[in-house]
Amino acid sequence: MWVVFAFGSALFAGLTAILAKIGIRNTDSNLATAIRTLVILLFSWLMVFIVGSFDTISSISSHTLICLILSGIATGASWICYFKALQLGDVNKVAPIDKSSIILTMVLAFIILGETITMLKFIAMIAIGTGTFLMITKKSVENKHLDRRWIIYAILSAVFASLTSILGKIGIVGVESNLGTAIRTIVVLIMAWVVVFMSKK
């Protein structure tokens, strides 16, 4: 069943990138992140009430809560960087770099969580890295004068996305997944709006 949810996640992530690029053409990327987070917050808490996990909040340990908060901070940082990268660069170059966080996540999962990396997984990681490199190095005549800062934001987005996965995995132990997402989203929302007000947008 996890495969179905994973493919669903990939589908919606792809749609997110396209819709985000359209949505931030004339909007500050930090403001767009903050507004998007409001929608996610409402949806995530709606799911909490639908599945009935609200009553389990009091049973969350302080260790789990700290991991969820740190995961939320990493998520917020990843989204802020991702939206900035999308605003400055092309979706077909930003998205592969962001998704290359898979490689870093697998390495961190090996180091921190003790998960195994088989030869097949190692080959797949090399293939993902090679594919990402090939997608972002293709020359584009019409984008010759494009702001090159997008690549820094895209790389930071990938790094923070990887940390989100690791911290989320640690923090979600013993917590219903929708509740974990809702708690993390509160942290992202606060972080996103702090950035908006600090940048006076």
N, C-alpha and C positions, 0 to 999 in steps of 0.2 A: 504493500500500500504506500510505503514511503516514496517509491519511485514515481507514483502518480502525483503526489504532492510536490516532489522535486521538479518534475516537468512543468507542473502548474506554476511553480515559482519562477522557472526560467521563462515561461511564456509571458507572465505578468511583468517580469523584470525587463524584458524586451520592449513591451508596450510602454513601460514607465520611461525608458530612455527616449523613445520617439515623442511621446506626449510632453515630456519635460522639455525637450529641445524646442518644441513648438511654443510651449507655455512661457519660456524665459527669453524669448526674442526681444521683448520690450519691457522686461521686468528684472529687477535686481535678483541675482541668484540666491542670495541669503533670504530675501523676503519670500521667494518662491518655495524655498525649503521649509520655512516657518509655516506658510499657508498649507502646504502639502502635509506637514506633520499634524496640523489640526484635524484634517480629514482622517488620517491614519489613526490618531488618538480616538476619535469618535467610533471608528469602525472596530478598533481592537477592543475597546471596552464593551461595545455591543456584543462582540463575540464572547467575552468573558461572562456576560449575563445570560447569553443564549445557552452556553455549555454548563452554566451553574457553578463556575469555579471561584466566584467572588468570596464566598464564605471561607475559602482556604487561605486567604491573605494572612491571617493571624498565625498560621502555622509555618510561615516562611522564616527560615533561620537568618541570623544577621550575616553569616558568611554568604549565603545564597543571594540575599538582598544586595550586598556590596558588589558581588559579581554581576548581578543584573544592572546595577547602576553604572558600573564601569563599562559594561557592554553597551548600555545606552549612550554613554559619552563617546565611545568608539563609533557607534552608529551615527550619532549626530555629526561627528567630525568627518566621517566617510561621506555622508549625504551633502554636507556643506562643500567639501572638496569636489565631489562628483558633479553637483550642479554648477559650480564655478567652471569646472573643466568643460562641461557641456556648453556653457555660455560662450567659452572662448574657442572651443575646437569642434571638430566634426564628430557626430555620434559614432560613425563607423571606425573611428580611431580611439575615442575615449572609452567606449564600451568594452572593447577587447582588453585594454589595460586594466580597467576596473575588474573585469571578470578573471583576469590572471591572478587575482587574489586567491584563487583556488590552489595555486602552487604553493604560495606562502602558508596558506591555511593547512595544507597537508603536511608541510614541513613542521609547522608549529604543533600540529596534532601529534606528530611523531615524537617531538621533543618534550612537550608539556603533558600530553594525555597518554603517551605510550602506545598510540595506535601504530599498526604496522604499515610499512610501505613495501609492497611486493614489487617484483621486477616489472610486472605489467603496469602497476601504478606509476612506477618510476618512468617507464617509457611514455606513458600517457602525459605525465608532467612535462617531459621534454617536448612532446608533440604540441602541447598547449603553449608552452613558452615560444617554440619556433613559429607556430601559427600567429601568435600575438605579434611577434617581431615582424613577420612578413606583412601583416595587416597595417601596421603603423608606419612602415618605412616606404610604402608605395608613394611615389611622387605624384603630386596633384598640382597641375598648372594653375587652375583657378584659385587655389588656396595658398599661393606662394607667399602672400603677405599676411597670412593668418598669425595672430598672436600666439607665440610658442609657449607661453606660460601654461597652457592647457595640460601639457604633458606632466608638469610638476604636480598639478592638482589631481590629475588622473592617477598618478603613482601613489600619492598620499591617500586617495580614495581607496585604492586597492589594499594598502597597508592597514588602514583603519577597518576596512571590511573584514579582513582576515582576523584582526583582534576581536571584532564583534562576534565572529563565529566561535572562536576559542572561549572567550569569556561567557558567551551565551550558552555554550555547551556545559561549562562548569556550573553556571548559575541556574540552568533550567532543570538540574537534577532535583527531583522531588517536587517540582512546580508544574502545574498544568501549563502547556505551551502558550495558550492564548493569554493567560494571566501574566506569564513572563514577558510576552511581547507588549502587553498593555503597560506594565511597570516600566519597561525600557523606553516606551514611547513617551511617557511623562518626562523622563530625563531629556530625551531628544527635543521635545517641545520647549522646555525651559531653556535649553542650550541654544536652540535656533532663534528664539525670540530675544534672548540676551544679545546675540550677535546682531540681529536686526536693529535693536535700540542703540547698541554701541556704535554701529555704522551709520546711525541716524537715517535709516531708510524707511 
